[in-house]
Amino acid sequence: GKGDIASRLFSSLQLDSSKARELLQWQPVITMDEQLKKTAEHYRRFID
């Protein structure tokens, strides 16, 4: 089902922005939760 697809897409995805934060004083524009919600909405539209 859809849960299996999401699991396969994201189970091995790991991001770490600590180096950019440290070296460039970078801060994300939106939170991780907000971006995950947007990503999930995108894939829901794509799959449906």
Helices and strands as residue ranges (DSSP letters): H 2-10, H 18-24, H 32-47
